[in-house]
Amino acid sequence: MCESALGSPLVELQVQQIVGSSADSANILIMRRGDSMLKVKVNDIMNSEFVFVPPSAPIIEIAQKMIGSGTGIVSVCTNGRFRGVITERDIITDIAASTYNPTRERAGSLMNNHYPIIPPGEEITQAAKVMVSHGIRMLPVAQNGKLLGIFTMDDLAQESLALAAMVLIKTAKLKVLREAKA
């Protein structure tokens, strides 16, 4: 068997159908070693250091936090409970490209509270499926309403570059299809 520079066996890849409907179908690469499927969980590789703000936070403060922390997503929480997310794209499309005032607008008015959430014990293949079906590249990880972390494409790539590449390709394709319909 081939070995990487670190001496560990290279991961054998098998393509498996994950999403059933033709509109949302995605072939995602699943990691395999020998005959046993690797059951890597989201909480094994997620980032538990995340940026969050209360719903009353001004958008300008959120943008500054994104720049300072190098993140493209900020979670909105009240007393540790997850309420929604604000992404760089939200700020650009809803604030910068409109007449809204970023010093007056608040997180609660801009946040997306319909963003999918993944539980910490879910397998990364399921997280990839959710990312593809929603056309997103990061997922809040929460349990019983409490935000525990953020699962990103970077986290996924650390575990499986092939799986991350497939998600990236599929989400880009979904974005192009959605823009063509608009």
WOJO-V175127 format. One record per residue. N is the residue number from 1. D_FIRST is the distance of its C-alpha to the first C-alpha in Angstrom with 2 decimals. Layout:
N/D_FIRST  N/D_FIRST
This chain:
1/0.00  2/3.82  3/6.49  4/10.02  5/13.09  6/13.80  7/10.82  8/9.87  9/6.78  10/7.84  11/10.02  12/9.95  13/13.56  14/16.15  15/19.75  16/22.34  17/26.12  18/27.61  19/31.20  20/33.37  21/36.42  22/36.42  23/38.08  24/35.47  25/32.43  26/29.17  27/25.68  28/23.60  29/19.87  30/18.80  31/15.81  32/13.66  33/10.98  34/10.46  35/14.14  36/15.93  37/17.41  38/17.63  39/21.40  40/22.10  41/25.89  42/28.09  43/29.71  44/26.44  45/26.21  46/29.73  47/32.20  48/34.98  49/37.09  50/38.94  51/42.30  52/44.98  53/48.67  54/51.55  55/52.96  56/55.92  57/53.92  58/55.10  59/52.67  60/53.28  61/52.03  62/48.87  63/48.20  64/48.76  65/46.33  66/43.65  67/44.24  68/44.38  69/41.18  70/39.20  71/38.64  72/39.48  73/40.38  74/42.98  75/43.48  76/47.02  77/47.80  78/50.98  79/51.05  80/47.24  81/47.14  82/45.17  83/47.56  84/45.65  85/43.96  86/45.14  87/42.84  88/43.54  89/44.07  90/46.70  91/48.59  92/48.45  93/49.47  94/51.90  95/53.48  96/53.07  97/53.60  98/56.58  99/59.85  100/58.58  101/59.28  102/56.18  103/58.48  104/60.14  105/57.33  106/55.50  107/52.01  108/53.37  109/54.68  110/51.56  111/48.74  112/46.71  113/47.07  114/45.26  115/41.86  116/39.17  117/38.08  118/34.91  119/34.96  120/32.79  121/30.99  122/29.87  123/26.22  124/25.18  125/24.60  126/28.29  127/29.30  128/27.62  129/29.56  130/32.77  131/32.23  132/31.80  133/34.75  134/37.02  135/35.87  136/35.36  137/32.86  138/33.78  139/34.84  140/37.14  141/35.82  142/38.75  143/39.73  144/43.30  145/44.40  146/43.23  147/40.98  148/38.00  149/36.03  150/34.78  151/31.39  152/30.70  153/28.36  154/27.47  155/26.45  156/24.36  157/22.69  158/21.80  159/19.77  160/18.58  161/19.50  162/18.89  163/21.24  164/23.76  165/23.79  166/24.51  167/27.28  168/28.70  169/28.89  170/30.40  171/32.91  172/33.99  173/34.53  174/36.51  175/38.59  176/39.49  177/40.50  178/42.64  179/44.32  180/45.11  181/46.89  182/48.92
